[in-house]
Structure formats: C-alpha cells, structure tokens
Amino acid sequence: MEFSLLAAQRTPHDDGDLLIERALTAVRDAAHYGDLPRARAAARFVLGQDTSPAQRVDALVALIDASGQHLYSADELFADALRAAAGRSDLTARILIRQSVWANVNEGDPHRACALAGRATALAESAGDTTTALSVKTVEATLTRVYRKLGLRSRFQLAHTVAPARE
C-alpha cells in the first residue's frame, strides 16, 4: 500500500492517465487496509490533480469507506463528494448509499437512512447502474431488520414516522 502511493507520487505529471490510475489505486489500497492517514494523503493527491467527476467520487468514496466510525466532519466530506458527482445520478447514488449507512450506524437515525436508501435506489435504477442498485438493496435489507426491531411493518411506515427531534 505504501508502494502504490509512492508510485503515484513518482509518476511523471505529463502522463496524467497513469498518474490518476496509480493515485486511485493508492486510495483504494489504503482504504482496503484501513490506513486512514494514507487514504487521506492519497485522496488529497487525487483531488489535487485534473480529474473527472467519477475519479473524484471514487477517491472520496474510498476515503469515506476507510473512515468507518472515525469519520470526522462527515457532512463536509459527503458535501464534497456530492459536489464532485456534478449531478450524475450514478455517482450520486454511490454517495447516498454511504450516507444511508452513516445515518443508520453513526447517527442512529433509521428514518433518514431509509430516505437516503430510497433516493439512492431511484437514482441507481434511473442511471441503469445495476451494481450500485444491488448494493443499495443490501443496505435496504439491513434497514429492514432495523425497522422490524423497532416494531414497524414496512420501510414505508418507517420513512413516514415522525423522527424524534435532534438536540
């Protein structure tokens, strides 16, 4: 994983495609191994280059995935990712999945998690992105278990139940 970041940093800047490919590999490697500081460094490296929205979202999603419950300033990171998605339904759906999980696990807000999962499903399906749509279905199955434990019969009922006010 150290080598992938080093490879990206040592790639000539005039070979932009290889540079970005190596930088994204470095983010994914660091995320896979749970090395949050290295994932942050690699993501900063990607974001500092002239990259496409998909490449920027890939880096930010990998950083979100690497952060787990240690994600500080989550709102800013999700906002950056949504800006990078530039209105693309397929990219936005990938971010909303993570926001749904975050809302459920870190914020303990299954209402918001269900709403975000529903939006992600609609966007993924409208974009024809079956991989993301299937990922959302997995998240929705998890949420189904949550709302059953809350004594609710359906996600629809959960999404339309008044959520308690946050302090």
N, C-alpha and C positions, 0 to 999 in steps of 0.2 A: 504494500500500500504506500509506503514511503517512496518507493521507486516510481510509482505512477505519477505522483505529484512532481517529483524531481524531473521525470521525463517531460512533463508538460512545461515546467519552468525552463527547461533547456532546449525546447523545440524552437527553431528559428521562427520569428514572428511573421516572416514572409510566407510561411507555409500555414496559413490560417486554418484550413480544414483539419490538418493533422494536430495542430495546437489545441483546437477546441475538442477534438476527439479524445486526446490524451487528458485534457483538463477535466472533461466529463467523466472519464474513467477514474481519475483520481478522486473526484467527489463520490462516485458510486462505491469505489473500493473503501474509502474511509467510512462511508455510511454503513456499508456491509459489516465492517469490523467494529463499529461503534466508537470510532475515533472522532469524537465531535470537534476537537480543536483542528484536526487535519481536514475534516469535512468543511469546516468554516473557511479555512485558508484556501482550499481548492475551489469552493463556491465563489469566494471573493475573486479568485483568479479568473474563473469563467465569466463572472459578471463584469469584470474589467475589460473584457475583450469585445470585439464587434460580433455579437452572436444573434441568432434568430430567437424569436419568442419561444419556440419549442426547446431550444438549448438552454435558455434562461430558466424556463419552468423545470426542465429536467434537473438542473443544478439545485434549484430551490426546493423541489420535492425531495430530492435525495437528502438535503440538509434537514428538512422537516422530519423525514423518516429517521435520520440518525439521531435527532434530538430527543425523541421519545418524550418522557416526562420532564426532561431537563430543558425543554424549550422555553427560553425566556423571551419576552417581547414577541410572543406568538402572533399577536394582532398585526404587528409591523411586518413580520415575515410572510404571513398569509396575504397581507395587502400588497406587498412587493410581488409575490407570485401571481396574484390576480391581475396586477398591472402588466406584468410580463406576458400573461396569457393573451393580452390585447384583444379581448372579446371572442377568442376562439373557443367554441363550445367544447371541443375535445380536451383542450388544455385546462379550461376552467373546471371541467368535471373532475379531472385528476386532483385538483387542489381542493375542491369541495369534499371529496372523499376524506382527505386528511383532516379537514375542518370538522367533518362529522365525527370522526373518531376522537379528535381533540375535545369536542364539545361533550361527548359521552364520557370519556375516560378522565380527562383532566379537569373539566368543569362540572362534571356530574349533571349535565343538562340533556337528558334524553329527548326532550321536546325539540330543542334546537338541533340535536344530532339527527333526528328523524326528518326535520325540514330540510336540512342540508343534504342528506342522503337522497331525498326525493328530487331535489334540484339537480344533483349530480346524475341521477338515473336519467332524468329527462334530457339533460344536455348530452350525455354519452350516447344515448339512443338516437337523438336527433343528428349527431355527428357520425353515426354509423360506427362508433368505436366499441366493438364488442368486448375487447379486453377490459376496458375501463367499466363498461356496463356490468360485466361479470364480477369485477372487483366490488362494485357498489352493491351488487346482490349479496355478496358475502358480508359486507358491513350491515346491510339491512337484516340479514338473518341473525346477526349478533344482536342488533337492536330489538328484534322480535323477542328474543329471550329476555331482554331487559324489560320491555313493557309488559310481558307476561308476569314477570316477578312483581311488577307494580300493580297487578290485578286488572290491567286493561286488556280488552279483547282484540284490538287491532292497532296498527300503526296510525291509521286514520284517527282513531279515538285519541291516541297519544298526542298526535300533532295538533289536535284541536282542543286539548285540555289546557286550561289556563295554567301557565307555568308560574311558580312562586316568584315573587319579586326578588331581585338581587339587591343586596345591600352595598 
